[in-house]
Amino acid sequence: MNLSGKVAFVTGASRGIGRNIALELTKAGASVALNYIKDDLAAEEALEEIKALGGYGILIKGDVSSYSTCKNAIDEVVKSFGKIDILVNNAGISMLGFFADADEEMWNRVIDTNLKSVINCSHAALNYMLQKKSGSIINISSIWGNVGASYEVIYSASKGAVNSFTKALAKEIAPSGIRVNAIAPGVINTDMNKFLSQEEKEQLINQIPMMQFGEGEDIGKLAAFLSSDDSKYITGQVITVDGGML
């Protein structure tokens, strides 16, 4: 996969899957703008990793659930690099609990972060991608967006909406040479799953035919592929990466 000369903007890139995506895009030759919301130290560490790989990147701090923040961030990417070729909408949060115990503040936060950020950044990036009639948008969804999960009802709903948004937007802008796809990870070995006890981890592993959690680079490598010309005829797809779990 050759992304030399390409410019990518990755949201939620200071750690976890977003960080791995940024690193894999760098390895393929892209310049990367890393968005994050609050963890300055983790963001700086991610940028140092990119530099250690011989890559070039910048940090853009901001809450992508705000449209103005997204627009300003995309404008900054274009100002710094002259263009934007790849958008990876990765920012997301999960809140566990029974739906009956949830409140409006909780579900607004989940939907704003997981869905609204995807809409915001995609709209802002399209202002530039449509001008040059090329680009790749990759949305990070979840297997629970495909089938739903008890105890994560609002999270599942937000990711299911991301899947539908992906398919609809892909159809609308395909004639303009822009592709839109989503990746639906299963259980990935990131900080987000550190709250699990050893017993809970073993129970999950027993539900996965490959008998192991996925790694962040598994998602990162697929994102690099979907960003490249190697996937030039793939659009409107939600690709599941879950070790055969579902």
C-alpha positions as CSV (number, residue, x, y, z in Angstrom):
1,M,0.0,0.0,0.0
2,N,1.5,3.3,-1.1
3,L,0.1,6.5,0.5
4,S,3.1,8.7,-0.3
5,G,2.0,12.2,-0.8
6,K,-1.4,11.6,0.9
7,V,-2.7,13.7,3.8
8,A,-4.8,12.1,6.5
9,F,-6.9,13.5,9.4
10,V,-7.6,11.0,12.2
11,T,-9.9,11.8,15.0
12,G,-9.4,10.3,18.5
13,A,-5.8,9.6,17.5
14,S,-3.9,10.0,20.8
15,R,-4.4,6.4,21.9
16,G,-6.1,3.0,21.1
17,I,-7.3,2.2,17.7
18,G,-7.0,5.8,16.4
19,R,-3.3,5.9,17.4
20,N,-2.7,2.6,15.6
21,I,-4.5,3.8,12.5
22,A,-2.3,7.0,12.5
23,L,0.9,4.8,12.7
24,E,-0.1,2.4,9.9
25,L,-1.0,5.4,7.7
26,T,2.4,6.8,8.5
27,K,4.1,3.5,7.6
28,A,2.4,3.6,4.2
29,G,3.7,7.0,3.6
30,A,1.0,9.4,4.5
31,S,1.3,12.7,6.5
32,V,-1.1,12.6,9.4
33,A,-2.9,15.2,11.4
34,L,-3.9,13.7,14.8
35,N,-7.0,15.0,16.6
36,Y,-7.5,14.5,20.3
37,I,-9.7,16.1,22.9
38,K,-7.7,16.3,26.2
39,D,-4.8,13.9,26.8
40,D,-1.8,16.2,25.8
41,L,0.8,13.7,26.9
42,A,-0.6,10.8,25.0
43,A,-1.0,12.9,21.9
44,E,2.6,14.1,22.1
45,E,3.7,10.5,22.5
46,A,1.7,9.5,19.4
47,L,3.4,12.3,17.4
48,E,6.8,11.2,18.6
49,E,6.1,7.6,17.4
50,I,5.2,9.0,14.0
51,K,8.4,11.0,13.9
52,A,10.4,7.9,14.9
53,L,9.0,6.1,11.9
54,G,10.3,8.9,9.7
55,G,6.8,10.4,9.2
56,Y,5.4,13.8,9.5
57,G,2.4,14.9,11.6
58,I,0.7,17.6,13.5
59,L,-1.6,17.7,16.5
60,I,-5.0,19.3,16.4
61,K,-6.8,19.5,19.8
62,G,-10.6,19.8,19.9
63,D,-13.9,18.2,20.5
64,V,-15.2,16.9,17.1
65,S,-18.8,16.6,18.4
66,S,-18.8,20.4,17.6
67,Y,-19.2,21.3,13.9
68,S,-17.2,24.5,14.2
69,T,-14.4,22.6,15.8
70,C,-14.4,20.1,12.9
71,K,-14.5,22.8,10.3
72,N,-11.6,24.7,11.9
73,A,-9.6,21.4,12.2
74,I,-10.1,20.4,8.6
75,D,-9.2,24.0,7.5
76,E,-6.0,23.8,9.6
77,V,-5.1,20.5,7.9
78,V,-5.5,22.0,4.5
79,K,-3.6,25.1,5.5
80,S,-0.7,23.0,6.8
81,F,-0.6,20.4,4.1
82,G,-2.4,22.0,1.1
83,K,-5.1,19.3,0.9
84,I,-6.9,16.4,2.7
85,D,-7.0,13.0,1.0
86,I,-8.1,10.7,3.9
87,L,-10.5,11.2,6.8
88,V,-10.7,8.6,9.5
89,N,-13.6,9.2,11.9
90,N,-12.5,7.2,14.9
91,A,-13.4,9.3,17.9
92,G,-15.9,7.4,20.1
93,I,-17.0,6.6,23.6
94,S,-18.9,3.7,25.3
95,M,-21.0,3.9,28.4
96,L,-22.1,0.6,30.0
97,G,-25.4,0.3,31.8
98,F,-29.0,-0.6,31.5
99,F,-30.9,1.6,29.1
100,A,-33.7,2.1,31.8
101,D,-31.0,3.7,34.0
102,A,-29.7,6.0,31.3
103,D,-30.5,9.7,31.1
104,E,-30.6,12.3,28.4
105,E,-27.2,13.8,29.2
106,M,-25.6,10.3,28.8
107,W,-27.2,9.4,25.5
108,N,-26.6,12.9,24.1
109,R,-22.9,12.6,24.9
110,V,-22.6,9.1,23.3
111,I,-24.5,10.2,20.1
112,D,-22.7,13.5,19.8
113,T,-19.3,11.8,20.1
114,N,-20.0,8.6,18.1
115,L,-22.3,9.8,15.4
116,K,-22.4,13.6,15.2
117,S,-18.6,13.8,15.0
118,V,-18.7,11.5,11.9
119,I,-21.3,13.8,10.3
120,N,-19.5,16.9,11.2
121,C,-16.0,15.9,10.0
122,S,-17.3,14.3,6.8
123,H,-19.2,17.4,5.9
124,A,-16.2,19.6,6.6
125,A,-13.8,17.4,4.6
126,L,-16.2,17.1,1.6
127,N,-15.8,20.8,1.1
128,Y,-12.3,20.1,-0.1
129,M,-12.6,16.5,-1.4
130,L,-15.4,17.4,-3.8
131,Q,-13.3,20.2,-5.4
132,K,-10.6,17.7,-6.4
133,K,-13.0,14.8,-6.9
134,S,-11.1,12.3,-4.9
135,G,-10.8,11.1,-1.3
136,S,-11.4,8.3,1.1
137,I,-13.5,8.5,4.3
138,I,-13.3,5.7,6.8
139,N,-15.7,5.5,9.7
140,I,-14.8,3.3,12.7
141,S,-18.0,1.5,13.8
142,S,-18.4,-1.7,15.9
143,I,-19.8,-5.2,15.7
144,W,-22.5,-3.9,18.0
145,G,-23.6,-1.5,15.3
146,N,-24.3,-4.6,13.2
147,V,-26.2,-6.7,15.7
148,G,-26.7,-4.6,18.9
149,A,-25.5,-5.3,22.4
150,S,-27.5,-5.4,25.7
151,Y,-26.0,-3.1,28.3
152,E,-24.7,-0.9,25.4
153,V,-28.0,0.1,23.8
154,I,-27.2,3.7,23.0
155,Y,-23.7,2.9,21.9
156,S,-25.1,0.2,19.5
157,A,-27.6,2.6,18.2
158,S,-25.0,5.3,17.5
159,K,-22.8,2.7,15.6
160,G,-25.7,1.4,13.7
161,A,-26.4,4.9,12.5
162,V,-22.7,5.2,11.5
163,N,-23.2,2.1,9.3
164,S,-26.2,3.6,7.6
165,F,-24.6,7.0,7.1
166,T,-21.6,5.2,5.5
167,K,-23.7,3.3,3.0
168,A,-25.9,6.3,2.1
169,L,-23.0,8.8,1.7
170,A,-21.0,6.3,-0.3
171,K,-23.8,6.1,-2.9
172,E,-24.2,9.9,-3.0
173,I,-20.6,10.8,-3.6
174,A,-19.3,7.8,-5.5
175,P,-19.8,9.7,-8.9
176,S,-17.4,12.4,-7.5
177,G,-14.6,9.9,-7.0
178,I,-14.8,9.8,-3.2
179,R,-15.1,6.5,-1.4
180,V,-16.8,5.9,2.0
181,N,-16.3,2.7,4.1
182,A,-16.6,1.6,7.7
183,I,-14.7,-0.8,9.8
184,A,-16.6,-2.7,12.5
185,P,-14.1,-4.0,15.1
186,G,-14.8,-6.8,17.6
187,V,-12.9,-7.0,20.8
188,I,-9.6,-5.2,20.4
189,N,-6.8,-5.2,22.9
190,T,-6.8,-1.5,23.8
191,D,-7.1,0.7,27.0
192,M,-10.9,0.8,26.5
193,N,-11.0,-2.8,27.6
194,K,-8.7,-2.5,30.6
195,F,-11.7,-2.4,32.9
196,L,-12.4,-6.1,32.2
197,S,-11.4,-8.6,34.9
198,Q,-9.3,-11.6,33.9
199,E,-12.3,-13.8,34.2
200,E,-14.3,-11.5,31.9
201,K,-11.5,-11.5,29.4
202,E,-11.4,-15.3,29.4
203,Q,-15.2,-15.5,28.9
204,L,-14.9,-13.1,25.9
205,I,-12.1,-15.1,24.4
206,N,-14.1,-18.3,24.6
207,Q,-16.7,-16.5,22.4
208,I,-14.2,-15.8,19.7
209,P,-13.4,-18.6,17.3
210,M,-9.8,-17.4,16.9
211,M,-9.4,-17.5,20.7
212,Q,-7.8,-14.1,21.0
213,F,-8.5,-10.4,21.1
214,G,-7.7,-8.4,18.0
215,E,-4.8,-5.8,18.0
216,G,-5.0,-2.1,17.1
217,E,-2.7,-2.7,14.1
218,D,-5.3,-5.1,12.7
219,I,-7.7,-2.2,12.3
220,G,-4.9,0.2,11.3
221,K,-3.7,-2.0,8.4
222,L,-7.3,-2.3,7.1
223,A,-7.7,1.5,7.3
224,A,-4.5,1.9,5.3
225,F,-5.8,-0.5,2.7
226,L,-9.1,1.4,2.4
227,S,-7.2,4.6,2.1
228,S,-5.1,3.4,-0.8
229,D,-5.7,2.8,-4.5
230,D,-5.5,-0.9,-3.8
231,S,-9.2,-0.6,-2.7
232,K,-10.3,1.8,-5.5
233,Y,-13.4,-0.3,-6.3
234,I,-14.6,-0.7,-2.7
235,T,-17.1,1.7,-1.3
236,G,-20.2,1.7,0.9
237,Q,-19.0,-1.4,2.9
238,V,-19.0,-2.1,6.6
239,I,-16.1,-4.5,7.1
240,T,-16.2,-6.6,10.2
241,V,-12.9,-7.5,12.0
242,D,-13.8,-9.7,15.0
243,G,-11.9,-13.0,14.7
244,G,-15.1,-14.7,13.7
245,M,-17.0,-13.7,16.9
246,L,-20.3,-12.9,15.1
